[in-house]
C-alpha cells in the first residue's frame, strides 16, 4: 500500500525536465536520492508525489513554480558598482558568487547583467519561476519506528 509517512526515509531515482523536455538534473547513473519525509529536504510537490507511491512504483509529475522553487522575485535582483568587487574578480554574466551577509551567513547569487560599471546580481534560485516535470521511481521506504530511528 503506498505510503511513505512523515519521518520515513525514502530512496528515489528521478529525472527533472523543463517544459521543453531538456533535463536539468537526474540521479540516473548515481545512487538514489535519499531523504526523510516531512523534513523539507526536497521541494513540496516532489515530496507529495513520492508519498503517493509504493516501493518499485514510478510516475511522472509536473510541479508548478509555487510548489517547486517559488516564483521569481524582482526584489532579489540588485545592482552593485563593479568597483565593489575584489580586484581579483572580473565579473561575467553567468558567474555564480557567494556573498557574505551583514547578519552572518552567505547567499548565492548569479551575475545576470553588466552595463558599464553596474553589475546586476540575482539571488533567486536558478529554478525559481519554472514549471518542472519529474520522472520519479520510488526505490525503498524505511519506516520510522517509535524510537525515531529508521528501520528497513
Secondary structure per residue as TSV (DSSP state, phi and psi in degrees):
chain	resnum	aa	ss	phi	psi
A	1	X	-	360.0	128.1
A	2	X	-	-54.0	152.6
A	3	X	-	144.9	69.0
A	4	X	-	-72.1	134.9
A	5	X	-	-110.2	163.1
A	6	X	T	-51.8	133.8
A	7	X	T	97.3	-21.4
A	8	X	-	-72.8	146.8
A	9	X	E	-99.3	131.0
A	10	X	E	-120.9	154.5
A	11	X	E	-123.8	128.4
A	12	X	E	-135.0	149.3
A	13	X	E	-103.5	145.3
A	14	X	E	-150.2	158.0
A	15	X	E	-135.2	126.7
A	16	X	E	-104.0	133.9
A	17	X	E	-130.4	151.4
A	18	X	-	-83.3	173.8
A	19	X	T	-58.8	-28.9
A	20	X	T	-81.6	0.8
A	21	X	S	92.6	-8.9
A	22	X	-	-72.2	140.5
A	23	X	E	-83.2	129.6
A	24	X	E	-105.2	-18.4
A	25	X	E	-165.9	149.8
A	26	X	E	-157.1	153.5
A	27	X	-	-100.2	-3.8
A	28	X	T	-58.6	135.0
A	29	X	T	82.4	2.5
A	30	X	S	-129.3	178.1
A	31	X	-	-66.8	151.2
A	32	X	-	-62.5	153.8
A	33	X	E	-70.4	131.1
A	34	X	E	-118.0	131.9
A	35	X	E	-153.2	163.4
A	36	X	E	-99.8	125.2
A	37	X	T	-60.8	140.3
A	38	X	T	82.3	3.6
A	39	X	S	-103.0	7.5
A	40	X	-	57.2	37.9
A	41	X	-	-87.7	-16.7
A	42	X	S	-132.7	168.8
A	43	X	-	-65.8	150.5
A	44	X	H	-55.5	-49.3
A	45	X	H	-62.0	-34.0
A	46	X	H	-66.5	-49.1
A	47	X	H	-62.8	-40.8
A	48	X	H	-61.5	-36.9
A	49	X	H	-68.6	-44.4
A	50	X	H	-60.2	-36.7
A	51	X	H	-62.7	-20.9
A	52	X	T	-89.2	-4.8
A	53	X	-	-102.4	153.4
A	54	X	-	-105.6	161.9
A	55	X	T	-53.1	134.5
A	56	X	T	88.3	-9.8
A	57	X	-	-87.8	152.0
A	58	X	E	-131.2	155.0
A	59	X	E	-156.7	168.8
A	60	X	E	-123.4	137.3
A	61	X	E	-141.6	146.0
A	62	X	E	-108.0	129.6
A	63	X	E	-115.6	122.1
A	64	X	-	-71.3	155.9
A	65	X	G	-48.5	-45.9
A	66	X	G	-60.8	-29.7
A	67	X	G	-93.0	-1.7
A	68	X	T	-105.0	-106.4
A	69	X	T	-105.2	14.3
A	70	X	-	81.6	171.7
A	71	X	-	-78.3	155.0
A	72	X	-	-68.6	140.9
A	73	X	-	-119.9	120.4
A	74	X	G	-61.3	-28.4
A	75	X	G	-69.4	-8.5
A	76	X	G	-94.4	8.6
A	77	X	E	-101.6	131.1
A	78	X	E	-145.5	151.2
A	79	X	E	-100.2	141.4
A	80	X	E	-133.7	139.8
A	81	X	E	-69.9	132.8
A	82	X	G	-55.5	-29.2
A	83	X	G	-65.0	-18.7
A	84	X	G	-79.5	-11.0
A	85	X	S	-77.4	146.1
A	86	X	-	-57.6	150.0
A	87	X	T	-53.7	-37.1
A	88	X	T	-77.9	-5.4
A	89	X	-	-107.8	120.4
A	90	X	-	-110.0	98.3
A	91	X	-	-62.3	143.2
A	92	X	-	-134.9	148.0
A	93	X	T	-55.5	131.2
A	94	X	T	98.6	-15.4
A	95	X	-	-61.8	138.7
A	96	X	E	-102.4	128.6
A	97	X	E	-126.6	155.9
A	98	X	E	-116.7	122.0
A	99	X	E	-107.8	140.9
A	100	X	E	-79.5	135.6
A	101	X	-	-94.8	148.5
A	102	X	T	-57.8	-35.1
A	103	X	T	-88.2	8.9
A	104	X	S	101.3	163.8
A	105	X	S	81.1	178.5
A	106	X	E	-131.9	163.5
A	107	X	E	-135.4	136.8
A	108	X	E	-89.1	135.4
A	109	X	E	-134.0	161.7
A	110	X	E	-122.9	137.2
A	111	X	E	-72.7	114.5
A	112	X	E	-102.1	-20.8
A	113	X	E	-162.0	147.6
A	114	X	E	-133.9	123.3
A	115	X	E	-130.4	108.2
A	116	X	T	61.8	-121.4
A	117	X	T	-97.1	9.4
A	118	X	E	-107.8	126.0
A	119	X	E	-110.5	127.0
A	120	X	E	-97.0	125.3
A	121	X	E	-108.6	142.2
A	122	X	E	-119.1	116.2
A	123	X	-	-96.5	5.8
A	124	X	S	-67.3	150.8
A	125	X	-	-62.0	141.1
A	126	X	T	-57.1	-23.4
A	127	X	T	-100.3	5.1
A	128	X	T	-61.3	140.8
A	129	X	T	80.3	3.3
A	130	X	-	-105.3	138.9
A	131	X	-	-83.5	125.9
A	132	X	E	-120.2	140.2
A	133	X	E	-114.1	132.1
A	134	X	E	-122.3	133.1
A	135	X	E	-95.3	122.2
A	136	X	E	-124.6	134.1
A	137	X	E	-124.8	117.1
A	138	X	E	-81.2	114.4
A	139	X	E	-82.5	-45.9
A	140	X	E	-158.7	151.2
A	141	X	E	-124.8	127.9
A	142	X	E	-109.1	111.5
A	143	X	E	-68.4	143.5
A	144	X	E	-75.8	123.4
A	145	X	-	-90.9	178.1
A	146	X	T	-65.6	-18.7
A	147	X	T	-85.2	-3.0
A	148	X	S	86.4	4.3
A	149	X	-	-103.2	144.0
A	150	X	E	-73.2	140.6
A	151	X	E	-130.4	151.4
A	152	X	-	-68.9	360.0
